[in-house]
Amino acid sequence: MAARRGITLYHSPASRAFITYWMLEELGVPFRVETVDIRKGQQKSPAYLKLNPSGKVPTLTDGKVVVSETAAICLYLADRYSYGALAPKLEAPARGPYLQWMVYATAVLEPARSLHGAAVPTPPGGWGPGWQPLPQVLDVLQAALKDRDYLLGDRFSTADVMLGATLSMGLLTKEIPEVPVLADYNQRLARRPAYNRAADATWPPDLFARDVLETTS
């Protein structure tokens, strides 16, 4: 399973690879899809582990470049193929908040969603987890999105793909409650054609009910 010329997305149905697929669809760049079905354990094959030793999806190759971890893939694609548009430029005031929300999606929202209600033991040293409980996280997001369409205001960006998809999957699995501000934001995202193409590819309607999703990889 060697890297090919052009962009290849190593993708699985019923996985977080939806986020990267959506990102590629927003960019409108040509890409090919290599299916690595996590339901069949294909992400643990020796060939795939050569690309991604963690045995997770997605992985993306762009010529000789290999990138794993969803946030890293989205940051790479945005800077390479949509710098100044889906990715604010380095000198732009929006660059700071943009990076903040990209990291917040995986470092705060994802663990808060996944571990909500679970007992998280305090590790030696007593520092505790590096994220707030889910209700506080949702308060932060509601405040950020109140009276604005997107995380950066009226401008859609890769931060909306990264954080918005994480939120959307949590709403679909009922792990995140449908508070009005966040539900409205999710509806705006779900009206985007690129979102729907990625959703159809990740959760094909003939195989999956949209309200019953596997989001582990």
SVG drawing of the C-alpha trace seen along z (x, -y; Angstrom):
<svg xmlns="http://www.w3.org/2000/svg" viewBox="-33 -41 41 49">
<polyline fill="none" stroke="black" stroke-width="0.4" points="0.0,0.0 2.5,-2.6 1.8,-6.3 0.6,-7.3 1.0,-10.5 -1.7,-13.0 -3.9,-13.0 -5.1,-9.7 -7.5,-9.5 -7.4,-6.3 -11.0,-6.3 -13.3,-4.0 -17.1,-3.9 -18.5,-4.7 -15.5,-6.6 -14.0,-10.0 -12.6,-10.0 -15.8,-11.9 -14.0,-15.1 -11.1,-14.7 -13.5,-13.7 -15.6,-16.8 -12.4,-18.9 -11.4,-17.6 -14.8,-18.1 -14.8,-21.7 -11.4,-22.3 -12.6,-20.8 -9.2,-19.3 -9.0,-15.9 -8.4,-13.0 -8.8,-9.2 -10.2,-7.1 -8.6,-4.0 -11.0,-2.1 -9.6,-0.8 -12.6,0.7 -12.3,0.5 -15.3,2.9 -13.1,5.6 -9.9,4.7 -8.2,3.5 -6.5,0.6 -4.3,3.2 -2.9,4.8 0.9,4.7 0.6,2.6 -1.5,0.0 0.6,-0.1 3.5,-1.1 1.6,-4.3 0.1,-4.9 1.8,-2.9 -1.1,-3.9 -3.5,-1.8 -6.1,-4.6 -8.1,-6.3 -7.9,-8.6 -4.4,-8.9 -3.7,-11.1 -0.9,-11.0 -0.1,-13.9 2.6,-12.6 5.4,-11.6 3.9,-13.5 2.1,-11.3 -0.1,-12.9 -2.2,-11.3 -4.3,-12.7 -7.4,-14.5 -6.6,-18.0 -3.1,-17.8 -4.5,-16.6 -7.0,-19.5 -4.3,-22.0 -2.0,-20.7 -4.7,-20.7 -6.0,-24.2 -2.5,-25.8 -1.5,-24.0 -4.7,-24.3 -6.7,-27.1 -4.2,-29.5 -5.9,-32.8 -9.4,-31.4 -10.3,-28.3 -7.1,-29.0 -6.5,-32.6 -3.0,-33.9 -0.3,-34.0 -0.6,-37.7 -4.4,-37.8 -6.0,-38.6 -8.3,-35.6 -5.3,-33.2 -5.1,-32.9 -8.8,-32.1 -8.7,-29.7 -5.8,-27.7 -7.5,-27.8 -10.7,-26.2 -8.8,-23.6 -7.0,-22.4 -10.1,-22.9 -12.0,-20.3 -9.6,-17.5 -8.1,-18.5 -11.3,-19.7 -14.5,-18.9 -13.7,-15.4 -12.6,-14.1 -15.3,-16.0 -17.9,-14.4 -16.4,-10.9 -15.9,-10.8 -19.0,-12.7 -20.5,-10.8 -17.5,-8.5 -15.3,-8.5 -11.9,-10.0 -9.4,-9.2 -7.0,-11.9 -3.5,-10.8 -0.5,-11.1 0.4,-14.7 -3.2,-15.7 -3.4,-17.8 -6.6,-16.3 -7.8,-16.1 -6.8,-18.8 -10.4,-19.7 -13.5,-21.0 -16.7,-18.9 -19.0,-18.8 -21.6,-21.3 -18.9,-23.9 -17.5,-23.1 -20.9,-23.6 -21.3,-26.9 -18.0,-28.1 -19.2,-27.0 -22.6,-28.6 -21.0,-31.9 -18.6,-31.7 -21.4,-31.1 -24.1,-33.4 -25.1,-35.9 -22.6,-34.6 -22.8,-32.0 -19.4,-30.4 -16.5,-30.3 -14.7,-33.2 -17.9,-35.2 -19.5,-35.3 -16.5,-33.5 -16.6,-29.7 -13.2,-28.1 -11.4,-24.8 -12.1,-25.3 -15.8,-24.8 -15.0,-21.6 -12.9,-20.3 -14.9,-21.4 -18.2,-21.4 -17.9,-17.8 -16.9,-16.7 -20.0,-18.5 -22.2,-17.1 -21.2,-13.5 -21.8,-14.1 -25.3,-15.4 -26.1,-12.5 -25.0,-9.9 -26.9,-11.9 -23.7,-12.3 -24.2,-16.1 -27.6,-17.6 -29.4,-19.7 -29.1,-23.2 -30.5,-25.7 -27.4,-27.7 -25.4,-24.6 -28.3,-22.8 -28.7,-25.8 -25.0,-25.9 -25.0,-22.2 -28.0,-22.7 -26.1,-25.4 -23.1,-23.1 -25.3,-20.2 -26.8,-22.2 -23.4,-22.5 -23.1,-20.2 -19.6,-19.1 -20.8,-18.0 -23.5,-15.9 -21.1,-14.3 -18.8,-13.3 -21.6,-12.0 -23.0,-9.9 -19.5,-8.4 -18.9,-7.7 -22.3,-6.6 -23.9,-5.3 -27.7,-5.5 -28.1,-1.9 -25.9,-0.6 -26.3,-3.0 -29.1,-4.9 -27.7,-8.4 -28.9,-8.4 -26.9,-5.2 -23.2,-5.9 -20.0,-4.2 -17.5,-7.0 -14.5,-5.0 -11.5,-4.3"/>
</svg>
